């Protein structure tokens, strides 16, 4: 919020019904918070700018660093407020730039006097800032939302001199009649979901006649936005009849975790003065219908430097917790005001801990109900008492199709539940393999469709005999499937990677009759000379990162002359891909000198969590025969340089139905753990083969 010129210690009255700010000593039981930890003030009054009261943070993660967009008064006066940019290595120690990112608009414009409460998201290659435009005067005018864009997040240009969103002007009639301000943007379902605070008339008032609610507009291109609609209004936890005379919510921000949208916002009381008195959380599966927590996260009286107001939360989800930045002040002790930080556990703040640490929440792993077999010391798994819990077989041999050996799962989450893309042999025979689609409400109970998604390629093409190992991602509004194309030969098979696209994930069309990626054909010379197959795609840094298994020449070391490695290509448009590069090779945990004679890794899949790529893959051995015998995990900050775990996740001998092979993992991060689907079989007990599921705690 801005400040008036009347006194250094008073704030601008932004709404006609705002009163002079003061400390409220009364907090109703209905507004009791679950705060029981510590908070750190990361920006204080006067840091980096004379008399700067830092407020309204919006925080992004850029690589290994954090970027904050926040507003502050300029020139040492409590008058004009503008947005600034800061950087931090840990989200706690910040360096704020001295130059504001935008200047006030021209006289008569909606943002002629101040630009406040910036919210920044990166969408389709550009940074988008949404902000509150302020016009002052003897009679306070309405607040509206503006829009600016940037290629680098530093140099900004306003999209228009006109407001993107503005109130209707019918303050006594419409929910958005008086103010439309304090935006909070997030990317959800490949769209910008732009939440905002709107104030206007209350229907059937019992208490204050005015009301503050959270509204929403969306955009699929970052240019055109839908009509405003109200999505969250004052709930029973904050009644108008309470001593504070609550009027609603403001200053929303959002974060998407595991397909759900988490909304954070502040709570407004109107007695003894208009004040933002608490921070609250709600969650939604569709971004429109929200379920609120039973308690606020934190309220103004929980900290000695937020006795007047606590407001404007901004959040990032990291290591199983929400990191929350917020602003607050104490009008009687302004030098201690500023921006604070706390960490809270999902979904509420019940387990709030110190903001000095963002360690993963410790979850006691369930004891796996599996039979533990003997394992070589070099590749001993996390097994019983380790990092995975109960293992379930979710698709078995022969389900939905005669003699179907289900294999190579790829799982994504949609609004309607889980979708699996997997392969199976067709016609009841062990020959041709094609991809199929299945759905599930819980990821455990599946229904597979009868019709394959793609047919074989024409004779002479790279996929004339089988279409296997599908991996599916949604990118820039379309579904992309990458798969292994197989050509069978009397002595050797030739494997390459194909590409298909879909508007709905159900009906697919090949991009080309030619392979997207293929081996060089020189297996004794090149690392990717023999096979390029088994792709695993993920969206990272606004690009498709397509990992794959490549086999060819081993460059050095003892053992077999061949080697299986993980390669990578990337694409910023889903059409043109970079050259193949090798990113992960066989490590010391799996030596060629072991009895299994390990040759490397295959069948990668990836999941991005908190700005890091988690890679899952299987381990290949050649004795007594070529078999995939374990599942492993590695992590990377840039998607190219990986650090492997010291133990595999699971070995084939850990389960009684995967004695021959365990392979082809696909992962999804939910509620602080990875859910992993994988394929396995025991050649002696084929009816027990199929696709399994486990949960895994990454180290």
C-alpha positions as a printed Julia matrix, in Angstrom:
699×3 Matrix{Float64}:
   0.0     0.0     0.0
   1.04    3.65   -0.44
   1.58    6.36    2.17
   0.08    9.87    2.53
   2.05   13.09    2.92
   0.3    14.02    6.15
   2.65   12.1     8.41
   5.57    9.73    8.08
   3.76    7.19   10.19
   0.34    7.11    8.54
  -0.78    5.24    5.47
  -2.83    6.37    2.48
  -6.53    5.67    2.88
  -7.15    3.5    -0.19
 -10.82    2.86    0.29
 -13.57    5.25    1.37
 -14.46    2.96    4.22
 -10.84    2.5     5.46
 -10.22    3.99    8.91
  -6.97    5.33   10.42
  -4.64    2.42   11.12
  -4.07    1.37   14.73
  -3.24   -1.71   16.75
  -6.1    -4.06   17.48
  -5.78   -5.71   20.85
  -8.78   -7.98   20.28
  -8.55  -11.12   18.16
 -11.56  -13.38   17.97
 -11.26  -17.09   18.66
 -12.49  -17.75   15.14
  -9.33  -16.17   13.75
  -6.86  -18.08   15.9
  -3.79  -19.14   13.9
  -1.77  -22.35   13.92
   1.53  -20.46   14.11
   3.9   -22.01   16.63
   7.3   -21.5    15.09
   9.72  -18.78   14.11
   9.69  -16.16   11.41
  12.63  -14.3     9.94
  12.46  -10.73    8.7
  14.44  -10.8     5.45
  14.0    -7.14    4.44
  13.7    -4.36    6.99
  12.57   -0.76    6.9
  15.22    1.39    5.2
  17.21   -1.46    3.68
  18.76   -0.43    0.31
  16.52    2.68    0.07
  16.11    5.57    2.52
  12.95    5.1     4.62
  11.86    2.27    2.32
   8.97    0.26    3.71
   9.27   -2.95    1.68
   6.0    -4.65    0.9
   4.06   -6.97   -1.43
   6.7    -9.57   -2.33
   6.46  -11.86   -5.35
   9.19  -14.52   -5.46
  10.43  -16.71   -8.33
  13.12  -19.38   -8.51
  15.57  -18.86  -11.38
  18.03  -21.73  -11.6
  19.73  -21.9    -8.2
  18.81  -18.33   -7.23
  15.71  -16.54   -6.02
  14.26  -13.35   -7.48
  11.93  -11.07   -5.55
   9.7    -8.38   -6.98
   8.52   -6.04   -4.22
   7.24   -2.51   -3.84
   8.65    0.37   -1.79
   8.21    4.11   -1.44
  10.83    6.17   -3.28
  12.95    9.21   -2.46
  12.75    8.67    1.27
   9.17   10.01    1.31
   5.95    8.21    2.12
   4.3     9.05   -1.15
   4.92    7.35   -4.5
   5.42    3.58   -4.43
   7.13    1.66   -7.26
   8.24   -1.96   -7.92
  11.83   -3.15   -7.45
  13.73   -6.36   -8.14
  16.01   -8.26   -5.77
  18.11  -11.42   -5.85
  19.12  -14.0    -3.27
  20.97  -17.31   -3.14
  18.86  -18.72   -0.32
  15.65  -16.68   -0.24
  16.69  -15.1     3.07
  19.57  -12.73    2.34
  18.48  -10.29   -0.36
  20.11   -7.62   -2.48
  17.56   -5.18   -3.88
  18.24   -3.1    -6.98
  17.98    0.66   -6.51
  16.3     1.38   -9.83
  12.53    0.84  -10.02
  11.26   -1.48  -12.74
   8.42    0.79  -13.88
   7.59    4.47  -13.59
   4.15    5.98  -12.88
   1.86    6.43  -15.86
   0.95    9.7   -17.48
  -1.31   12.17  -15.73
  -4.86   10.94  -15.88
  -3.8     7.32  -16.24
  -4.92    4.57  -13.89
  -1.34    4.3   -12.52
  -0.43    7.99  -12.51
   0.71    8.1    -8.88
   1.92    4.64   -7.82
   2.62    1.12   -9.09
   2.24   -1.41   -6.3
   1.88   -5.1    -5.42
   3.72   -6.63   -8.41
   3.1   -10.29   -9.23
   5.42  -11.92  -11.77
   5.2   -15.21  -13.68
   7.1   -16.63  -16.62
   4.79  -17.83  -19.38
   5.6   -18.98  -22.91
   9.07  -17.47  -22.91
   8.16  -14.07  -21.44
   7.89  -12.62  -17.97
   4.53  -11.09  -17.13
   4.09   -8.55  -14.33
   0.64   -7.68  -13.06
   0.43   -4.74  -10.67
  -1.89   -2.32   -8.89
  -2.19    1.12  -10.42
  -2.97    3.95   -7.99
  -4.34    7.45   -8.52
  -4.48    9.79   -5.52
  -6.57   12.84   -4.92
  -8.8    14.7    -2.56
 -11.3    11.97   -3.22
  -9.62    8.59   -3.58
 -10.15    7.08   -7.01
 -10.47    3.43   -7.84
  -7.59    0.94   -7.94
  -7.04   -1.11  -11.09
  -4.68   -3.81  -12.37
  -2.0    -3.13  -14.99
   0.15   -5.46  -17.11
   3.79   -5.28  -18.22
   6.03   -7.76  -20.06
   9.74   -8.49  -20.15
  12.12  -10.83  -21.94
  14.58  -11.03  -19.04
  12.59  -10.08  -15.94
  14.67   -6.9   -15.59
  13.7    -4.55  -18.41
   9.93   -4.06  -18.47
   7.42   -2.49  -20.84
   3.81   -1.76  -20.08
   1.41   -3.58  -22.38
  -0.97   -0.63  -22.43
  -1.55    2.75  -20.84
  -5.0     1.43  -19.96
  -5.77   -0.91  -17.11
  -6.01   -4.62  -17.81
  -8.7    -4.99  -15.13
 -10.73   -2.23  -13.53
 -13.78   -1.97  -11.27
 -17.25   -1.55  -12.72
 -17.78    1.72  -10.84
 -20.98    0.44   -9.22
 -19.56    0.06   -5.72
 -22.9    -0.42   -3.98
 -24.13   -3.06   -6.41
 -21.27   -5.11   -7.84
 -18.76   -7.38   -6.07
 -16.03   -5.73   -8.16
 -17.53   -2.27   -8.22
 -15.05   -0.29   -6.12
 -11.53   -1.71   -6.38
  -9.86   -4.35   -8.55
  -6.28   -4.64   -7.35
  -3.48   -6.66   -5.7
  -3.05   -9.34   -8.38
  -1.53  -12.79   -7.88
  -0.61  -14.77  -10.99
   0.31  -18.42  -11.52
   0.62  -20.75  -14.51
  -1.95  -23.55  -14.26
  -3.27  -25.88  -16.99
  -1.02  -24.09  -19.49
  -2.8   -20.79  -18.81
  -2.18  -17.74  -16.69
  -4.56  -17.81  -13.74
  -4.66  -14.23  -12.48
  -6.25  -13.87   -9.06
  -6.98  -10.44   -7.61
  -8.64   -8.59   -4.75
 -11.98   -6.98   -5.57
 -14.11   -4.82   -3.3
 -17.69   -3.73   -3.67
 -21.16   -4.16   -2.27
 -22.17   -7.05   -0.02
 -25.43   -8.84   -0.72
 -27.77   -9.05    2.28
 -25.33   -7.35    4.66
 -25.22   -8.27    8.33
 -22.43   -6.03    9.44
 -20.24   -4.01    7.03
 -21.97   -3.21    3.74
 -18.72   -3.52    1.8
 -16.99   -6.8     1.01
 -13.54   -7.85   -0.24
 -13.3   -11.05   -2.29
 -10.85  -12.93   -4.5
 -11.58  -12.8    -8.21
 -10.07  -14.57  -11.22
  -9.38  -14.09  -14.91
  -7.46  -16.51  -17.14
  -5.48  -16.31  -20.38
  -4.1   -18.93  -22.74
  -1.82  -16.48  -24.57
  -0.94  -13.82  -21.99
  -2.74  -11.19  -24.07
  -6.46  -11.82  -23.97
  -8.11  -12.51  -20.62
 -11.46  -13.96  -19.68
 -14.22  -12.02  -17.93
 -13.8   -11.46  -14.19
 -15.46  -13.93  -11.87
 -15.59  -14.26   -8.11
 -13.95  -17.45   -6.77
 -13.48  -17.01   -3.01
 -15.46  -14.95   -0.53
 -15.37  -14.49    3.21
 -16.07  -17.79    5.01
 -17.57  -18.64    8.41
 -14.14  -18.55   10.06
 -14.16  -14.76    9.69
 -17.71  -13.52   10.45
 -18.8    -9.93   10.05
 -20.15  -10.15   13.6
 -16.7   -10.76   15.14
 -15.09   -7.92   17.13
 -12.85   -7.2    14.14
 -15.89   -6.91   11.8
 -14.17   -8.95    9.08
 -14.9    -7.8     5.54
 -13.1   -10.44    3.49
  -9.83  -11.28    1.75
  -7.16   -9.56   -0.33
  -3.68   -9.8    -1.89
  -3.8   -13.38   -3.23
  -0.88  -15.44   -4.5
  -0.87  -19.0    -5.78
   1.38  -22.03   -6.23
   0.62  -25.25   -8.12
   1.68  -28.52   -6.47
   0.78  -31.98   -7.75
  -1.97  -30.65  -10.0
  -3.64  -28.67   -7.22
  -3.71  -24.91   -6.85
  -2.79  -23.57   -3.43
  -4.05  -20.03   -2.76
  -2.59  -17.79   -0.07
  -4.22  -14.49    0.89
  -4.64  -12.06    3.76
  -7.73  -11.48    5.89
  -9.25   -8.02    6.38
 -10.77   -6.65    9.56
 -12.5    -3.27    9.66
 -12.47   -2.53   13.4
 -10.94   -0.51   14.93
  -9.42    0.3    11.51
  -9.18   -1.3     8.05
  -6.32   -3.76    8.59
  -5.01   -6.97    7.07
  -4.83   -9.1    10.18
  -3.99  -12.69    9.16
  -2.69  -14.91    6.34
  -4.77  -17.87    5.23
  -4.58  -20.82    2.8
  -7.06  -22.66    0.6
  -6.67  -25.39   -2.02
  -8.45  -26.26   -5.26
  -8.32  -28.95   -7.93
  -9.67  -26.66  -10.66
  -8.46  -23.23   -9.54
 -12.04  -22.03   -9.09
 -13.63  -23.96   -6.21
 -11.56  -23.71   -3.03
 -11.5   -25.46    0.32
 -10.16  -23.28    3.12
  -8.02  -24.42    6.04
  -9.65  -24.46    9.46
  -7.09  -22.08   10.9
  -5.12  -19.14    9.61
  -1.41  -19.66    8.98
  -0.27  -16.65   10.96
  -1.92  -13.49   12.32
  -0.6   -10.02   13.11
  -0.32  -10.55   16.87
   1.94  -13.6    16.4
   4.95  -11.35   15.69
   6.07   -8.22   17.49
   6.81   -6.39   14.25
   3.42   -7.03   12.59
   1.12   -5.7    15.3
  -0.64   -3.35   12.88
  -0.8    -5.48    9.74
   0.41   -8.75    8.25
  -0.31   -9.17    4.57
   0.62   -9.97    0.96
   1.88  -13.58    1.09
   4.01  -15.0    -1.74
   4.97  -18.66   -1.9
   7.23  -21.3    -3.42
   6.98  -25.05   -2.83
  10.35  -26.62   -2.01
  11.36  -29.91   -0.44
   7.86  -30.81    0.68
   7.13  -27.43    2.28
   5.81  -24.03    1.29
   8.22  -21.16    1.74
   6.16  -18.08    2.47
   7.28  -14.48    2.18
   4.95  -11.78    3.5
   4.96   -8.14    4.55
   4.04   -6.59    7.86
   4.45   -3.52   10.01
   3.95   -2.11   13.46
   2.91    1.52   13.25
   4.52    2.16   16.67
   7.83    0.57   15.67
   8.17    1.2    11.95
  11.96    0.5    11.75
  11.23   -3.17   12.44
   8.69   -3.42    9.62
   9.37   -5.11    6.29
   9.17   -8.5     4.62
   9.26  -11.78    6.54
   9.7   -15.46    5.76
   8.33  -18.69    7.23
   8.12  -22.32    6.11
   4.88  -24.24    6.42
   3.95  -27.85    5.84
   1.29  -28.84    3.34
  -1.62  -28.26    3.58
  -1.67  -26.07    6.72
   0.8   -24.4     9.01
   0.34  -26.93   11.79
   3.97  -28.04   11.64
   5.55  -24.63   11.11
   9.31  -24.62   11.68
  12.11  -22.1    11.51
  12.58  -20.18    8.28
  16.32  -20.71    8.61
  15.9   -24.15    7.06
  13.98  -25.73    4.21
  14.76  -29.34    5.0
  12.46  -32.02    3.7
   9.71  -33.09    6.07
  10.77  -36.37    7.62
   8.25  -39.09    6.87
   8.61  -42.48    8.45
   8.73  -44.94    5.54
   6.32  -47.8     5.55
   7.82  -51.28    5.71
   7.47  -52.76    2.22
   5.39  -55.89    2.02
   7.75  -57.66   -0.34
   9.96  -60.67   -0.27
  13.57  -59.62    0.02
  16.04  -61.54   -2.08
  19.82  -61.66   -1.92
  21.46  -58.68   -3.55
  25.05  -57.97   -4.48
  26.73  -55.47   -2.16
  27.53  -53.18   -5.09
  23.85  -52.73   -5.87
  22.0   -53.33   -2.63
  18.6   -51.6    -2.72
  16.84  -49.37   -0.23
  14.6   -52.39    0.37
  12.99  -53.31    3.66
  13.05  -50.37    6.04
  14.39  -48.19    3.23
  12.89  -45.4     1.16
   9.9   -47.13   -0.42
   6.7   -48.38    1.12
   4.15  -50.91    0.03
   4.49  -52.17   -3.54
   1.31  -52.93   -5.46
   0.86  -54.54   -8.85
  -1.66  -52.27  -10.55
  -1.87  -54.0   -13.96
  -1.42  -57.74  -14.37
  -0.74  -60.03  -17.29
  -3.84  -60.54  -19.43
  -5.92  -57.72  -17.96
  -8.16  -55.96  -20.5
  -6.5   -57.84  -23.4
  -5.79  -61.51  -24.01
  -2.22  -62.42  -22.99
  -1.33  -58.73  -22.68
   2.04  -58.15  -21.0
   1.68  -54.55  -19.85
   4.92  -52.62  -19.93
   6.64  -49.23  -20.15
   4.21  -46.95  -18.25
   4.12  -43.15  -18.58
   1.75  -41.45  -16.12
   0.43  -37.88  -16.11
  -2.17  -36.08  -13.98
  -5.18  -34.29  -15.46
  -8.25  -32.57  -14.01
 -10.15  -35.85  -14.16
  -7.5   -38.03  -12.55
  -4.49  -40.03  -13.68
  -3.73  -41.09  -17.24
  -1.33  -43.9   -18.12
   0.25  -44.53  -21.49
   1.65  -48.06  -21.63
   2.5   -50.75  -24.15
   1.18  -54.25  -24.65
   1.43  -56.97  -27.25
  -1.62  -57.25  -29.49
  -3.75  -60.11  -30.77
  -2.81  -62.37  -27.88
   0.59  -63.04  -29.44
   4.09  -62.09  -28.31
   5.11  -60.16  -31.37
   3.87  -56.71  -32.25
   3.67  -54.17  -29.41
   1.6   -50.96  -29.52
   0.77  -48.11  -27.08
  -2.52  -47.9   -25.16
  -4.15  -45.37  -22.85
  -5.7   -45.96  -19.43
  -7.36  -43.86  -16.73
  -7.58  -44.01  -12.96
  -8.95  -41.9   -10.12
  -6.23  -42.89   -7.66
  -3.3   -44.16   -9.75
  -3.86  -47.7    -8.44
  -7.09  -48.96  -10.02
  -6.79  -48.65  -13.77
  -9.07  -49.07  -16.76
  -7.19  -49.56  -20.03
  -8.75  -48.7   -23.36
  -9.05  -51.38  -25.99
  -7.9   -49.42  -29.05
  -4.17  -48.72  -29.56
  -3.19  -45.07  -29.89
  -0.91  -45.56  -32.89
  -0.64  -48.24  -35.56
   2.53  -49.59  -37.12
   4.42  -47.51  -39.62
   4.57  -48.43  -43.26
   6.88  -51.18  -44.47
  10.44  -49.94  -44.58
   9.86  -47.28  -41.92
  11.65  -47.07  -38.56
   8.51  -48.23  -36.68
   7.18  -50.87  -39.05
   7.18  -53.72  -36.51
   6.42  -52.18  -33.08
   5.66  -48.87  -31.37
   6.93  -49.13  -27.78
   7.9   -47.21  -24.59
   5.63  -44.14  -24.98
   6.37  -41.06  -22.9
   3.84  -38.22  -22.88
   4.07  -34.57  -21.8
   1.8   -31.58  -22.29
   3.67  -28.61  -23.72
   2.31  -25.3   -25.0
  -1.23  -26.58  -25.32
  -0.5   -29.89  -27.03
   0.31  -33.4   -25.91
   3.58  -34.81  -27.2
   4.29  -38.54  -27.34
   7.79  -39.84  -27.94
   8.2   -43.57  -28.52
  10.56  -46.33  -29.63
  10.11  -47.48  -33.18
  11.2   -51.06  -33.81
  12.37  -52.82  -36.95
  12.96  -56.52  -36.43
  15.75  -58.32  -38.24
  16.94  -61.92  -38.28
  19.91  -61.14  -36.04
  19.59  -57.55  -34.81
  16.83  -55.07  -34.06
  17.06  -51.42  -35.02
  15.55  -48.96  -32.52
  14.87  -45.26  -33.07
  12.62  -42.6   -31.53
   9.42  -41.31  -33.09
   7.21  -38.32  -32.29
   3.42  -37.91  -32.31
   1.16  -35.06  -31.17
  -2.41  -34.73  -29.93
  -4.82  -32.0   -28.95
  -6.56  -34.11  -26.31
  -4.14  -36.91  -25.41
  -6.51  -39.45  -26.97
  -6.28  -39.03  -30.74
  -2.7   -39.01  -32.01
  -0.95  -38.13  -35.25
   2.67  -38.82  -36.16
   4.76  -35.74  -36.78
   6.69  -37.56  -39.5
   7.17  -40.97  -41.04
  10.87  -40.49  -40.29
  12.46  -40.97  -36.9
  12.99  -37.94  -34.69
  16.18  -39.48  -33.27
  18.11  -42.41  -34.67
  21.49  -44.05  -34.05
  24.49  -43.09  -36.12
  24.86  -46.66  -37.36
  28.44  -46.9   -36.15
  28.19  -48.92  -32.92
  31.93  -49.55  -32.67
  32.74  -45.84  -32.85
  29.89  -43.79  -31.35
  28.17  -43.8   -27.95
  24.85  -43.6   -29.81
  25.82  -45.8   -32.72
  23.62  -48.87  -32.14
  20.31  -47.94  -30.48
  18.57  -44.66  -29.66
  15.33  -45.55  -27.9
  13.2   -45.63  -24.72
  12.56  -41.88  -24.4
  11.54  -40.01  -21.24
  10.25  -36.46  -21.6
   9.71  -33.65  -19.1
   9.08  -29.9   -19.3
  11.95  -27.98  -17.67
  13.02  -24.35  -18.08
  10.09  -23.87  -20.47
  11.52  -26.49  -22.83
  10.99  -30.16  -23.53
  13.91  -32.11  -22.09
  13.85  -35.46  -23.89
  16.04  -38.08  -22.24
  16.68  -41.42  -23.95
  18.64  -44.65  -23.82
  21.52  -44.9   -26.27
  23.81  -47.85  -26.8
  27.12  -48.0   -28.63
  30.83  -48.0   -28.02
  32.34  -47.85  -24.53
  35.05  -45.23  -24.62
  37.29  -46.62  -21.92
  37.63  -49.09  -19.08
  37.51  -52.85  -18.77
  34.57  -55.12  -19.48
  32.19  -55.24  -22.46
  32.98  -53.06  -25.43
  29.38  -51.85  -25.56
  27.72  -49.43  -23.13
  24.19  -48.13  -22.45
  23.93  -44.47  -21.44
  21.33  -41.74  -20.97
  21.27  -39.06  -23.66
  19.41  -35.77  -24.02
  17.94  -33.44  -26.6
  15.9   -30.3   -25.87
  13.31  -28.21  -27.7
  11.79  -24.81  -27.03
   8.94  -25.28  -29.52
   8.29  -29.04  -29.53
   9.37  -29.27  -33.18
  13.04  -28.48  -33.5
  15.4   -30.39  -31.21
  19.04  -29.9   -30.32
  21.8   -32.36  -31.14
  22.1   -35.47  -29.0
  24.38  -35.23  -25.98
  25.31  -37.77  -23.36
  24.35  -36.78  -19.79
  24.62  -39.89  -17.58
  26.86  -42.94  -17.84
  27.37  -46.06  -15.78
  28.74  -45.15  -12.34
  30.96  -47.0    -9.83
  27.94  -48.52   -8.1
  27.49  -50.79  -11.11
  30.97  -51.95  -12.25
  31.56  -54.05  -15.35
  33.62  -56.35  -13.13
  30.57  -57.33  -11.02
  29.13  -60.85  -11.51
  26.19  -59.29  -13.38
  28.58  -57.5   -15.8
  26.72  -54.2   -15.76
  26.73  -52.25  -19.03
  24.81  -49.12  -18.08
  21.37  -47.54  -17.88
  18.18  -47.4   -19.92
  14.49  -46.31  -20.03
  14.76  -42.91  -18.31
  11.89  -40.77  -17.04
  12.02  -37.42  -15.28
  10.06  -35.23  -12.88
  10.81  -31.61  -11.95
  10.5   -30.68   -8.27
  11.58  -27.33   -6.81
  13.62  -26.42   -9.87
  15.53  -29.7   -10.0
  15.26  -32.59  -12.46
  14.83  -35.98  -10.81
  15.82  -38.73  -13.21
  14.62  -42.32  -12.82
  16.04  -45.16  -14.91
  16.76  -48.86  -14.9
  20.12  -50.61  -14.65
  21.26  -53.03  -17.34
  23.26  -56.23  -16.74
  24.45  -58.76  -19.33
  24.96  -61.94  -17.32
  23.44  -64.45  -17.42
  21.64  -62.44  -20.13
  20.75  -58.84  -21.09
  18.33  -57.84  -18.33
  17.15  -54.69  -16.57
  17.64  -55.57  -12.92
  17.17  -52.43  -10.77
  15.6   -48.96  -10.63
  17.79  -46.0    -9.75
  17.48  -42.24   -9.13
  19.68  -39.2    -9.76
  19.12  -35.46   -9.43
  20.33  -32.38  -11.29
  19.95  -28.61  -11.03
  20.48  -28.02  -14.75
  19.09  -31.23  -16.25
  22.51  -32.29  -17.5
  24.88  -32.88  -14.6
  23.45  -35.56  -12.33
  24.29  -36.82   -8.87
  23.28  -40.44   -8.36
  21.91  -41.94   -5.16
  24.18  -44.32   -3.28
  21.63  -47.15   -3.51
  19.07  -48.27   -6.08
  15.41  -47.72   -5.3
  14.37  -51.29   -6.05
  15.99  -54.49   -7.33
  14.26  -57.23   -9.27
  14.89  -59.68   -6.42
  12.92  -57.46   -4.01
   9.63  -58.67   -5.5
   8.44  -62.19   -6.21
   6.9   -61.17   -9.57
   9.92  -59.32  -11.02
  12.62  -61.98  -10.67
  13.6   -61.68  -14.32
  13.37  -57.93  -14.85
  12.28  -54.71  -13.14
  12.35  -51.74  -15.46
  10.88  -48.61  -17.08
  10.1   -46.36  -14.1
   7.84  -43.31  -14.41
   7.48  -40.87  -11.52
   5.1   -38.23  -10.19
   5.72  -36.06   -7.13
   2.77  -35.84   -4.75
   2.49  -34.8    -1.1
   6.22  -34.82   -0.45
   6.94  -38.23   -2.02
   7.49  -39.69   -5.45
   4.94  -42.12   -6.77
   6.67  -44.54   -9.13
   5.04  -46.87  -11.63
   7.3   -49.51  -13.19
   7.2   -52.74  -15.2
   8.39  -56.16  -14.13
   8.11  -59.85  -14.88
   9.21  -63.3   -13.87
   9.59  -65.46  -16.94
   8.64  -68.5   -14.84
   5.49  -66.82  -13.52
   4.3   -64.71  -16.41
   0.69  -64.44  -15.16
   2.05  -62.4   -12.23
   3.91  -59.95  -14.48
   2.74  -56.42  -15.19
   3.01  -52.85  -13.91
   3.7   -52.03  -10.27
   3.49  -48.97   -8.04
   5.5   -47.8    -5.04
   6.14  -44.61   -3.11
   9.67  -43.32   -2.66
  11.39  -40.7    -0.51
  14.2   -39.02   -2.41
  17.31  -38.38   -0.28
